[in-house]
Amino acid sequence: MSEKKYTLLIVDDIVDNLMLLGEAMLPVYKIKVATSGAQGLELAMQEPMPDLILLDIMMPGLDGYEVCRRLKADVRTKHIPVIFLSALDKDSDELQGLDAGAVDFITKPFKLEIVRARIDTQIELLRMRQQLQNARLKAEAASQSKSVFLANMSHEIRTPMSAIMGMTDLALEKAVDPQQRSYLETVKLSADSLLSLINDILDFSKIEAGQMELDEHPFVLAEAIEAAIRTVSVLSQEKGLEITLNLSPELPKVVEGDSLRFRQIILNLLSNAIKFSDAGPIRIIATQEKNGPESVAVRVAVADRGIGIPPDKISTVFSAFSQADSSVSRKFGGTGLGLAICRQLCELMDGRIWVESEEGKGSVFTFVVVFGRTAEEPPQKKKTASVLLEDVRLRPVRILLVEDNPANRFLLRVVLEKFQHQVTEAEDGVEALHILLEDDRFDLILSDVQMPRLDGYSLTRIIRFCEQDEEIDLDASEQLESGLVERLRRRLRGKHRLIIAMTANAMSGDQEKCFAAGMDDYLTKPIDKAQIASTLKRWLPAG
């Protein structure tokens, strides 16, 4: 493909200057000429629009300054670089030209070599800007494609994981034979490990794609650290490893930040310490590093007496998909993403992380994150999942379950029927609309969001349009048979139906997308009984 030939517009009321400049530049550039400011403005708007304008100042009618100001005020031409070519030679003339928006100022009489060099420089800058713009657009397109891929991958993996984990729980409830129960517990443990790996990959990908957002709120520092310790307590007890916690008294009790991501960093470091240690104790030391009027820097160190890290590998441990030794992955497992995620989360919280280690003697991982100061007390802790299950006393209701995955439909039906609810199933949004047309007396519509034919978002929008007796957009109804929407409108208008989404997507904006479509709430897959129980209790009448 031949290289683009750029277009110059030369504006000068002296014909000899036009001929001289035109002939000198013609071999390299396409040339357009104008003999007045008004004609120059007109030609600047015509295709092909010029890539650069050579502009005289002293001309009858509109002078060059005014022409340049008008070019820069017009959104169609303001990006075109202007070089003044004038007999005016005072510093004030040049300053006035640059103030009008020009990129350069050449004084007459001029040397053609100087003019050509100045033009070539501006064209090269223009070419570089265009290349950067193209690269930015490609990067944005790649990032968007990556986000779509991650959302699809999340859905495709989490949907069967939801069925595997749910079915295993159901089987464990019925298992009486000890050996059978042992087999099922192994399946559940493996499923939990697989989900943890999936979450690591998705977390890393979300951060890389700029999709990770912090959920900042007041929380108790000590409670967040202690929660991480409780999470790994079973693993540490199995290996006989004691975990000790030392909290500096100068630390504020309550801070404002993302407690979940703070706990995730500590949890990753504790999990590694347990994984790579045969002797304890594992020590956690939390201190205050910096103290300001609006923020506080918290320093947390996790020290173990494990296998340590070779000196030549320390610089790579926070890199993605990296482990100190390939044999580590074979012996201990893992994706090599945990520490990379810790580093990125620390950076998101305006902090840093580092490690000091001696091979065979252990490691000390230290990180610093910045939290906001707050006088606000954190909300009261919610009840645990086990309490929720015991407390749920709901009046049996009618539920329309819309889910394209047969295993998940079966699992959800079993769980919902345990609460004495009556369940009607639909394989996709189109079937759900036909069911509603025949009988709309459902207390709840529980719908997956990603389905063939008609997804959960479009299903919800159609229902909301019909309820509110509004005109429906074509995109949402194009796959429906003629007359269906009008019949639905007569059936559904005037009443708000409770719709709760089920989503396996894990990207930023999924929650907002559900609410924008008109859904009242949403559940994230894999869905467990406790999650269903707490959500139903929030929306449905008590028994």
Secondary structure per residue as TSV (DSSP state, phi and psi in degrees):
chain	resnum	aa	ss	phi	psi
A	1	M	-	360.0	129.4
A	2	S	-	-71.5	151.4
A	3	E	-	-71.3	144.5
A	4	K	-	-60.4	137.0
A	5	K	-	-98.0	115.2
A	6	Y	-	-76.6	154.4
A	7	T	E	-107.0	131.0
A	8	L	E	-107.6	137.3
A	9	L	E	-109.0	120.2
A	10	I	E	-107.5	122.0
A	11	V	E	-116.9	113.1
A	12	D	-	-159.5	137.9
A	13	D	S	-83.8	-4.1
A	14	I	-	-97.2	113.9
A	15	V	H	-62.3	-37.3
A	16	D	H	-59.5	-39.5
A	17	N	H	-64.8	-40.1
A	18	L	H	-61.9	-43.7
A	19	M	H	-66.4	-43.6
A	20	L	H	-62.2	-50.3
A	21	L	H	-68.0	-39.9
A	22	G	H	-61.9	-46.9
A	23	E	H	-66.0	-36.8
A	24	A	H	-69.3	-33.9
A	25	M	H	-95.9	-16.3
A	26	L	T	-57.4	-38.0
A	27	P	T	-60.7	-27.7
A	28	V	T	-104.0	-33.1
A	29	Y	S	-123.3	155.4
A	30	K	E	-77.8	141.3
A	31	I	E	-119.0	133.8
A	32	K	E	-123.8	141.8
A	33	V	E	-128.4	149.6
A	34	A	E	-140.4	142.9
A	35	T	S	-102.5	4.9
A	36	S	S	-151.8	163.3
A	37	G	H	-63.4	-41.9
A	38	A	H	-62.4	-43.5
A	39	Q	H	-65.9	-36.0
A	40	G	H	-62.2	-43.2
A	41	L	H	-61.9	-40.2
A	42	E	H	-64.4	-45.7
A	43	L	H	-69.2	-29.1
A	44	A	H	-64.7	-24.2
A	45	M	H	-88.0	-15.4
A	46	Q	S	-88.7	146.3
A	47	E	S	-79.0	140.3
A	48	P	S	-75.7	131.4
A	49	M	-	-66.7	144.8
A	50	P	-	-67.3	149.2
A	51	D	S	-89.2	-20.2
A	52	L	E	-155.2	146.9
A	53	I	E	-122.0	125.4
A	54	L	E	-94.0	121.5
A	55	L	E	-130.2	121.2
A	56	D	-	-73.7	159.6
A	57	I	S	-100.7	-53.0
A	58	M	-	-83.5	98.8
A	59	M	-	-139.4	150.9
A	60	P	S	-65.1	153.0
A	61	G	S	76.3	-121.3
A	62	L	S	-77.8	125.5
A	63	D	-	-82.6	172.1
A	64	G	H	-61.6	-36.6
A	65	Y	H	-59.0	-47.2
A	66	E	H	-67.0	-39.5
A	67	V	H	-59.9	-45.1
A	68	C	H	-63.8	-42.1
A	69	R	H	-62.1	-40.2
A	70	R	H	-68.9	-37.9
A	71	L	H	-61.0	-42.5
A	72	K	H	-75.9	-19.3
A	73	A	H	-85.1	-14.2
A	74	D	S	-96.3	126.5
A	75	V	T	-62.1	-24.7
A	76	R	T	-75.7	-26.6
A	77	T	T	-122.3	-2.0
A	78	K	T	-66.2	-19.9
A	79	H	T	-82.6	-9.6
A	80	I	S	-79.8	122.2
A	81	P	-	-68.3	141.2
A	82	V	E	-119.5	130.4
A	83	I	E	-114.2	122.1
A	84	F	E	-78.5	139.1
A	85	L	E	-129.9	102.0
A	86	S	E	-144.3	154.5
A	87	A	S	-79.6	-12.9
A	88	L	-	-67.8	133.5
A	89	D	-	-131.1	11.7
A	90	K	-	-82.2	153.6
A	91	D	H	-59.4	-35.4
A	92	S	H	-66.0	-32.2
A	93	D	H	-66.2	-43.9
A	94	E	H	-65.4	-42.2
A	95	L	H	-62.3	-39.5
A	96	Q	H	-64.8	-37.5
A	97	G	H	-66.5	-44.1
A	98	L	H	-66.7	-35.4
A	99	D	H	-66.1	-31.2
A	100	A	H	-72.1	-16.1
A	101	G	T	122.4	3.6
A	102	A	-	-72.6	156.9
A	103	V	S	-99.4	-13.8
A	104	D	E	-158.9	164.5
A	105	F	E	-145.3	117.4
A	106	I	E	-115.7	131.9
A	107	T	E	-94.2	135.8
A	108	K	S	-81.5	151.2
A	109	P	S	-68.0	146.2
A	110	F	-	-117.8	160.9
A	111	K	-	-99.4	132.0
A	112	L	H	-58.4	-34.5
A	113	E	H	-63.4	-38.4
A	114	I	H	-67.5	-44.9
A	115	V	H	-60.8	-46.1
A	116	R	H	-62.5	-41.0
A	117	A	H	-64.5	-41.3
A	118	R	H	-65.1	-42.4
A	119	I	H	-63.6	-46.3
A	120	D	H	-58.7	-38.9
A	121	T	H	-63.1	-45.5
A	122	Q	H	-67.3	-37.4
A	123	I	H	-66.9	-38.1
A	124	E	H	-64.9	-40.2
A	125	L	H	-63.0	-40.0
A	126	L	H	-62.8	-43.6
A	127	R	H	-61.8	-41.5
A	128	M	H	-65.5	-40.1
A	129	R	H	-62.7	-40.7
A	130	Q	H	-65.3	-39.5
A	131	Q	H	-64.8	-41.1
A	132	L	H	-65.1	-40.0
A	133	Q	H	-63.3	-44.1
A	134	N	H	-63.1	-41.3
A	135	A	H	-64.1	-39.6
A	136	R	H	-64.4	-43.4
A	137	L	H	-63.5	-40.2
A	138	K	H	-65.2	-40.4
A	139	A	H	-64.8	-40.7
A	140	E	H	-65.1	-40.8
A	141	A	H	-64.8	-41.1
A	142	A	H	-64.7	-41.1
A	143	S	H	-64.1	-40.2
A	144	Q	H	-65.1	-43.0
A	145	S	H	-61.7	-39.9
A	146	K	H	-63.4	-41.7
A	147	S	H	-63.8	-42.7
A	148	V	H	-63.3	-43.5
A	149	F	H	-60.7	-44.6
A	150	L	H	-64.1	-40.2
A	151	A	H	-63.2	-43.9
A	152	N	H	-65.6	-43.2
A	153	M	H	-61.7	-42.4
A	154	S	H	-58.6	-46.6
A	155	H	H	-64.2	-46.9
A	156	E	H	-66.5	-32.1
A	157	I	H	-84.6	-44.5
A	158	R	H	-70.1	-30.4
A	159	T	H	-61.9	-53.6
A	160	P	H	-66.9	-30.9
A	161	M	H	-62.3	-37.1
A	162	S	H	-61.2	-42.3
A	163	A	H	-68.1	-43.7
A	164	I	H	-59.4	-48.9
A	165	M	H	-69.3	-40.6
A	166	G	H	-66.7	-44.8
A	167	M	H	-63.8	-36.6
A	168	T	H	-64.2	-41.4
A	169	D	H	-61.6	-43.4
A	170	L	H	-63.3	-42.3
A	171	A	H	-64.9	-38.3
A	172	L	H	-63.2	-34.6
A	173	E	H	-63.7	-31.0
A	174	K	H	-95.2	-14.2
A	175	A	-	-70.8	126.8
A	176	V	-	-111.7	-41.0
A	177	D	S	-64.7	125.1
A	178	P	H	-57.4	-40.5
A	179	Q	H	-67.8	-42.2
A	180	Q	H	-61.7	-41.9
A	181	R	H	-63.2	-38.9
A	182	S	H	-62.6	-42.1
A	183	Y	H	-60.8	-45.5
A	184	L	H	-66.7	-37.5
A	185	E	H	-64.7	-34.5
A	186	T	H	-65.6	-42.0
A	187	V	H	-60.5	-44.6
A	188	K	H	-64.1	-42.4
A	189	L	H	-61.9	-42.1
A	190	S	H	-66.0	-39.9
A	191	A	H	-64.2	-41.7
A	192	D	H	-62.0	-41.6
A	193	S	H	-64.4	-42.2
A	194	L	H	-63.4	-41.7
A	195	L	H	-63.4	-37.8
A	196	S	H	-62.2	-41.8
A	197	L	H	-65.0	-42.5
A	198	I	H	-60.1	-44.6
A	199	N	H	-62.7	-39.3
A	200	D	H	-59.9	-47.9
A	201	I	H	-63.2	-42.6
A	202	L	H	-69.2	-40.0
A	203	D	H	-59.9	-47.7
A	204	F	H	-60.4	-44.7
A	205	S	H	-66.1	-38.0
A	206	K	H	-64.1	-41.7
A	207	I	H	-65.2	-44.7
A	208	E	H	-60.7	-35.9
A	209	A	T	-87.0	3.5
A	210	G	T	71.6	23.7
A	211	Q	-	-96.2	-9.9
A	212	M	-	-82.0	124.8
A	213	E	-	-122.5	140.7
A	214	L	-	-83.1	138.6
A	215	D	-	-102.7	92.0
A	216	E	-	-88.5	132.0
A	217	H	E	-161.4	161.4
A	218	P	E	-68.9	138.0
A	219	F	E	-152.5	160.2
A	220	V	E	-87.3	120.4
A	221	L	H	-55.9	-50.2
A	222	A	H	-61.1	-38.9
A	223	E	H	-65.3	-37.9
A	224	A	H	-64.6	-43.5
A	225	I	H	-67.4	-43.6
A	226	E	H	-64.5	-33.4
A	227	A	H	-64.6	-39.6
A	228	A	H	-63.8	-39.9
A	229	I	H	-64.2	-43.6
A	230	R	H	-61.5	-36.2
A	231	T	H	-61.6	-36.4
A	232	V	T	-101.0	7.6
A	233	S	H	-61.8	-37.8
A	234	V	H	-63.6	-44.2
A	235	L	H	-63.3	-42.4
A	236	S	H	-67.4	-37.9
A	237	Q	H	-67.3	-37.4
A	238	E	H	-60.1	-33.5
A	239	K	T	-96.5	1.8
A	240	G	T	69.2	33.1
A	241	L	-	-104.3	122.1
A	242	E	-	-82.8	138.8
A	243	I	E	-113.3	122.2
A	244	T	E	-110.1	148.0
A	245	L	E	-125.4	128.2
A	246	N	E	-123.4	109.6
A	247	L	E	-104.0	126.6
A	248	S	-	-67.4	136.4
A	249	P	T	-66.8	-17.3
A	250	E	T	-79.3	-11.6
A	251	L	S	-65.6	138.6
A	252	P	-	-67.5	148.2
A	253	K	S	-69.7	-45.9
A	254	V	E	-118.4	135.6
A	255	V	E	-131.2	170.4
A	256	E	E	-114.2	121.6
A	257	G	E	179.9	-167.8
A	258	D	-	-94.6	99.2
A	259	S	H	-66.4	-34.1
A	260	L	H	-64.5	-45.4
A	261	R	H	-73.2	-33.4
A	262	F	H	-61.3	-46.1
A	263	R	H	-65.8	-34.7
A	264	Q	H	-62.8	-39.7
A	265	I	H	-61.9	-49.6
A	266	I	H	-62.6	-41.8
A	267	L	H	-61.4	-42.7
A	268	N	H	-61.9	-44.8
A	269	L	H	-67.1	-39.9
A	270	L	H	-66.1	-41.6
A	271	S	H	-61.0	-42.1
A	272	N	H	-64.8	-42.6
A	273	A	H	-60.9	-41.6
A	274	I	H	-68.6	-42.9
A	275	K	H	-60.4	-40.6
A	276	F	T	-100.7	12.3
A	277	S	-	-120.5	142.4
A	278	D	S	-112.4	-12.8
A	279	A	S	-133.9	144.8
A	280	G	-	-104.2	-169.3
A	281	P	-	-84.7	166.8
A	282	I	E	-101.8	123.7
A	283	R	E	-109.6	135.7
A	284	I	E	-115.7	125.1
A	285	I	E	-124.4	120.8
A	286	A	E	-116.3	126.0
A	287	T	E	-135.5	169.6
A	288	Q	E	-97.6	124.7
A	289	E	E	-93.1	-48.5
A	290	K	E	-133.6	147.3
A	291	N	E	-131.1	118.0
A	292	G	-	-122.8	174.0
A	293	P	S	-67.1	-28.5
A	294	E	S	-117.9	-10.2
A	295	S	E	-145.0	163.3
A	296	V	E	-141.1	135.0
A	297	A	E	-96.1	121.1
A	298	V	E	-104.4	130.7
A	299	R	E	-110.6	126.0
A	300	V	E	-125.3	129.2
A	301	A	E	-118.3	135.4
A	302	V	E	-118.1	112.8
A	303	A	E	-111.6	134.9
A	304	D	-	-131.1	173.2
A	305	R	-	-119.4	44.5
A	306	G	S	-89.8	-153.0
A	307	I	S	-73.1	-16.9
A	308	G	-	73.1	179.2
A	309	I	-	-126.6	131.2
A	310	P	-	-59.3	144.6
A	311	P	G	-54.9	-37.2
A	312	D	G	-77.5	-4.7
A	313	K	G	-107.1	-10.1
A	314	I	G	-59.5	-38.0
A	315	S	G	-69.4	-12.9
A	316	T	G	-107.6	-7.0
A	317	V	T	-66.3	-23.1
A	318	F	T	-94.1	6.1
A	319	S	S	-84.0	153.0
A	320	A	T	-66.0	142.3
A	321	F	T	57.5	29.0
A	322	S	-	-115.1	137.9
A	323	Q	-	-133.1	157.7
A	324	A	S	-58.2	-29.8
A	325	D	-	-154.0	143.1
A	326	S	H	-61.1	-28.6
A	327	S	H	-69.4	-23.6
A	328	V	H	-62.3	-44.7
A	329	S	H	-62.4	-40.7
A	330	R	H	-66.1	-40.0
A	331	K	H	-81.5	-43.0
A	332	F	H	-107.3	-15.1
A	333	G	-	79.0	-173.5
A	334	G	-	103.4	162.5
A	335	T	-	-93.1	-14.9
A	336	G	S	78.6	16.2
A	337	L	-	-102.6	-16.8
A	338	G	H	-56.1	-49.2
A	339	L	H	-72.8	-31.9
A	340	A	H	-64.3	-39.8
A	341	I	H	-66.3	-41.1
A	342	C	H	-57.7	-46.6
A	343	R	H	-59.9	-45.4
A	344	Q	H	-68.4	-37.8
A	345	L	H	-65.9	-39.7
A	346	C	H	-61.2	-42.9
A	347	E	H	-65.6	-36.9
A	348	L	H	-61.9	-30.5
A	349	M	T	-98.8	28.9
A	350	D	T	58.2	34.6
A	351	G	-	-128.2	-158.0
A	352	R	E	-156.0	167.1
A	353	I	E	-143.7	145.5
A	354	W	E	-151.7	172.2
A	355	V	E	-139.0	143.2
A	356	E	E	-121.4	130.0
A	357	S	E	-149.9	151.1
A	358	E	E	-131.8	123.8
A	359	E	T	-57.5	128.7
A	360	G	T	85.5	-8.3
A	361	K	T	-120.3	-14.6
A	362	G	E	123.9	178.3
A	363	S	E	-139.2	153.4
A	364	V	E	-125.6	110.2
A	365	F	E	-94.7	127.2
A	366	T	E	-126.3	136.4
A	367	F	E	-137.5	153.2
A	368	V	E	-125.0	131.5
A	369	V	E	-131.7	155.3
A	370	V	E	-108.8	127.7
A	371	F	E	-117.0	158.2
A	372	G	E	-83.0	149.7
A	373	R	E	-82.7	146.0
A	374	T	-	-152.3	145.4
A	375	A	-	-96.5	-6.4
A	376	E	-	-76.1	136.7
A	377	E	-	-83.9	143.8
A	378	P	-	-66.8	153.6
A	379	P	-	-64.4	158.5
A	380	Q	-	-61.4	141.4
A	381	K	-	-64.5	141.3
A	382	K	-	-74.5	161.2
A	383	K	-	-66.6	151.2
A	384	T	-	-72.3	165.8
A	385	A	H	-58.6	-40.6
A	386	S	H	-64.9	-38.6
A	387	V	H	-66.3	-40.7
A	388	L	H	-56.8	-44.9
A	389	L	H	-63.1	-39.4
A	390	E	H	-70.6	-34.6
A	391	D	H	-83.7	-16.7
A	392	V	-	-68.8	111.8
A	393	R	-	-129.5	87.4
A	394	L	B	-105.7	145.7
A	395	R	-	-68.3	132.4
A	396	P	-	-55.9	134.5
A	397	V	-	-129.2	169.5
A	398	R	E	-96.3	128.7
A	399	I	E	-124.9	131.3
A	400	L	E	-96.6	113.3
A	401	L	E	-99.1	117.0
A	402	V	E	-113.9	108.4
A	403	E	-	-156.2	129.9
A	404	D	S	-85.9	-16.2
A	405	N	-	-88.5	115.9
A	406	P	H	-59.7	-40.5
A	407	A	H	-63.8	-41.6
A	408	N	H	-69.1	-36.1
A	409	R	H	-60.4	-46.2
A	410	F	H	-61.6	-46.4
A	411	L	H	-59.9	-48.3
A	412	L	H	-66.2	-37.1
A	413	R	H	-60.9	-46.9
A	414	V	H	-59.5	-46.2
A	415	V	H	-64.6	-45.7
A	416	L	H	-66.6	-37.5
A	417	E	H	-70.8	-22.2
A	418	K	H	-62.7	-29.6
A	419	F	T	-88.8	11.1
A	420	Q	T	70.9	18.6
A	421	H	-	-82.1	151.1
A	422	Q	E	-95.5	124.5
A	423	V	E	-115.4	130.0
A	424	T	E	-113.9	133.1
A	425	E	E	-103.3	145.8
A	426	A	E	-136.4	139.8
A	427	E	S	-81.8	-21.1
A	428	D	S	-160.8	-178.6
A	429	G	H	-65.9	-34.7
A	430	V	H	-64.8	-46.6
A	431	E	H	-63.1	-36.6
A	432	A	H	-62.3	-40.8
A	433	L	H	-65.3	-38.5
A	434	H	H	-65.4	-37.4
A	435	I	H	-64.9	-44.0
A	436	L	H	-63.4	-32.1
A	437	L	H	-65.9	-34.0
A	438	E	H	-83.3	-35.7
A	439	D	-	-156.6	110.8
A	440	D	-	-105.3	16.3
A	441	R	-	-86.7	59.4
A	442	F	-	-106.8	138.4
A	443	D	S	-79.6	-22.2
A	444	L	E	-153.5	138.2
A	445	I	E	-110.5	116.3
A	446	L	E	-106.4	108.8
A	447	S	E	-126.8	133.0
A	448	D	E	-65.2	156.0
A	449	V	S	-97.2	-27.7
A	450	Q	S	-112.3	103.8
A	451	M	-	-142.0	157.1
A	452	P	S	-70.8	165.1
A	453	R	S	65.4	-67.3
A	454	L	S	-141.4	115.2
A	455	D	-	-81.6	176.7
A	456	G	H	-66.2	-33.6
A	457	Y	H	-64.1	-48.8
A	458	S	H	-66.4	-39.6
A	459	L	H	-56.0	-47.4
A	460	T	H	-64.5	-43.9
A	461	R	H	-60.7	-41.8
A	462	I	H	-63.1	-44.3
A	463	I	H	-61.2	-44.9
A	464	R	H	-65.3	-40.9
A	465	F	H	-60.8	-42.6
A	466	C	H	-68.6	-39.8
A	467	E	H	-61.4	-39.2
A	468	Q	T	-93.2	3.0
A	469	D	T	55.7	45.5
A	470	E	-	-107.4	162.7
A	471	E	-	-69.9	135.7
A	472	I	-	-93.4	143.9
A	473	D	-	-75.0	150.5
A	474	L	H	-63.5	-40.0
A	475	D	H	-58.8	-37.8
A	476	A	H	-77.0	-20.1
A	477	S	H	-116.8	3.8
A	478	E	T	-64.2	-23.8
A	479	Q	T	-94.4	7.1
A	480	L	S	-97.3	150.4
A	481	E	-	-69.4	154.5
A	482	S	T	-59.8	134.1
A	483	G	T	87.5	-12.8
A	484	L	H	-63.2	-44.8
A	485	V	H	-63.7	-40.4
A	486	E	H	-64.1	-40.3
A	487	R	H	-67.4	-37.6
A	488	L	H	-65.5	-38.4
A	489	R	H	-59.6	-43.8
A	490	R	H	-66.0	-33.0
A	491	R	H	-78.6	-38.6
A	492	L	H	-100.4	-15.9
A	493	R	T	-58.9	143.3
A	494	G	T	92.2	-4.1
A	495	K	-	-136.0	138.9
A	496	H	-	-93.1	120.4
A	497	R	-	-93.6	139.1
A	498	L	-	-73.9	120.5
A	499	I	E	-123.9	123.1
A	500	I	E	-117.7	128.2
A	501	A	E	-85.2	151.9
A	502	M	E	-120.2	117.8
A	503	T	E	-127.2	137.6
A	504	A	-	-100.2	0.0
A	505	N	-	-74.1	149.9
A	506	A	-	-131.7	20.5
A	507	M	S	-96.8	160.0
A	508	S	T	-60.9	134.5
A	509	G	T	99.6	-11.1
A	510	D	H	-64.4	-41.1
A	511	Q	H	-62.1	-46.3
A	512	E	H	-61.9	-36.7
A	513	K	H	-64.5	-39.3
A	514	C	H	-62.4	-48.3
A	515	F	H	-68.2	-35.9
A	516	A	H	-64.2	-32.1
A	517	A	H	-74.4	-15.9
A	518	G	T	109.7	8.1
A	519	M	-	-74.0	150.7
A	520	D	S	-87.6	-28.9
A	521	D	E	-162.3	174.8
A	522	Y	E	-150.7	152.6
A	523	L	E	-115.9	142.1
A	524	T	E	-103.4	129.7
A	525	K	S	-76.7	150.3
A	526	P	S	-66.5	134.2
A	527	I	-	-94.6	128.5
A	528	D	-	-111.1	172.6
A	529	K	H	-62.3	-38.9
A	530	A	H	-64.3	-40.2
A	531	Q	H	-64.8	-43.2
A	532	I	H	-62.8	-44.2
A	533	A	H	-60.9	-47.5
A	534	S	H	-65.7	-37.5
A	535	T	H	-69.9	-44.6
A	536	L	H	-62.6	-38.2
A	537	K	H	-63.9	-32.5
A	538	R	H	-68.0	-30.5
A	539	W	H	-113.5	-27.3
A	540	L	S	-100.8	154.9
A	541	P	-	-68.0	144.5
A	542	A	B	-72.5	151.3
A	543	G	-	-78.0	360.0
